[in-house]
Amino acid sequence: MAKLERGDVKLMISRTQIDQVLKVYKTEKTFKVVSGEKGLSRSRQDGIRLSFTGQDVERIKELVNKQPDIRQDRVDPLLKEVEKGEYSVHPKSIADKLVGRLLVDKIR
């Protein structure tokens, strides 16, 4: 895994977004289309099958829910910087994160 530097872009996916994706996979497992064009039989059906089974979805959801809400491996180094008085944050990076999160929430 590559080391992330300050300013690198990171993807933030909330548990709510994961639940929404899983819900779609659960409810729309199979799609069937009946063609009504001339020359094609009405009984002809095209299908699509998603690769996730219900068991897959439950297993993914279980794994996600097992993840801690607080990533102590990320918090500890920052806490040390704060305690030493060496931690600094650029106002632009805070604004970027706030706007980015607002846009992600707006899309939902």
C-alpha positions in Angstrom: 0.0 0.0 0.0 1.4 3.4 -1.0 2.1 5.9 1.7 -0.3 8.9 1.6 1.2 12.4 1.9 -0.6 15.5 3.1 -2.8 16.8 0.4 -3.4 13.4 -1.2 -7.0 12.8 -2.2 -8.8 10.1 -0.2 -12.2 8.6 -0.9 -14.7 8.8 1.9 -17.6 6.4 1.8 -20.1 6.5 4.6 -21.9 3.5 6.1 -25.1 4.9 4.8 -23.8 4.9 1.3 -22.7 1.3 1.6 -26.1 0.3 3.0 -27.7 2.0 0.0 -25.6 0.1 -2.5 -26.2 -3.2 -0.7 -30.0 -2.5 -0.7 -29.9 -2.0 -4.5 -28.0 -5.3 -5.0 -30.6 -7.1 -2.7 -33.7 -5.8 -4.4 -32.6 -5.8 -8.0 -30.9 -9.2 -8.4 -32.4 -10.2 -11.7 -33.8 -8.1 -14.5 -35.9 -9.5 -17.4 -36.8 -7.7 -20.6 -39.5 -8.8 -23.0 -39.0 -7.5 -26.6 -42.1 -6.4 -28.5 -40.4 -5.5 -31.8 -41.6 -7.0 -35.1 -40.0 -10.2 -36.0 -39.2 -11.1 -32.4 -41.3 -13.5 -30.4 -43.0 -12.1 -27.3 -41.7 -15.0 -25.3 -38.1 -14.2 -26.0 -36.5 -12.8 -22.9 -33.1 -11.2 -22.2 -31.8 -11.4 -18.7 -29.1 -10.0 -16.6 -27.7 -11.6 -13.5 -25.7 -9.7 -10.9 -22.7 -11.4 -9.5 -23.6 -10.8 -5.9 -25.7 -13.3 -4.1 -27.6 -12.6 -0.9 -24.9 -14.4 1.0 -22.2 -12.1 -0.5 -24.2 -9.0 0.4 -24.6 -10.2 4.0 -20.9 -11.1 4.3 -19.8 -7.7 3.0 -22.2 -5.9 5.3 -20.9 -8.0 8.2 -17.3 -7.2 7.4 -18.1 -3.5 7.1 -19.9 -3.5 10.5 -17.0 -5.1 12.2 -14.7 -2.2 11.3 -14.1 0.1 14.2 -15.6 3.6 14.1 -12.3 5.1 15.3 -9.1 4.1 13.5 -6.7 4.3 16.4 -3.7 3.8 14.1 -4.6 7.1 12.5 -5.5 8.9 15.7 -2.4 8.1 17.8 0.1 9.9 15.6 -2.1 13.0 15.3 -2.7 13.0 19.1 1.1 13.0 19.7 1.5 15.9 17.3 -1.2 17.9 19.1 0.3 17.1 22.5 3.7 18.4 21.3 2.2 21.5 19.8 3.4 20.5 16.3 0.1 19.8 14.6 -1.1 22.3 12.0 -3.8 22.3 9.5 -4.1 24.4 6.4 -7.5 26.3 6.3 -7.8 25.4 2.6 -7.7 21.7 3.3 -10.4 22.0 5.9 -12.6 23.9 3.4 -12.0 21.3 0.7 -13.0 18.5 3.0 -16.2 20.3 4.2 -17.3 21.1 0.6 -16.4 17.6 -0.6 -18.4 16.0 2.2 -21.3 18.4 1.5 -21.4 17.4 -2.2 -21.3 13.7 -1.4 -24.2 14.1 1.1 -26.1 16.2 -1.5 -25.8 13.5 -4.1 -27.5 10.9 -1.9 
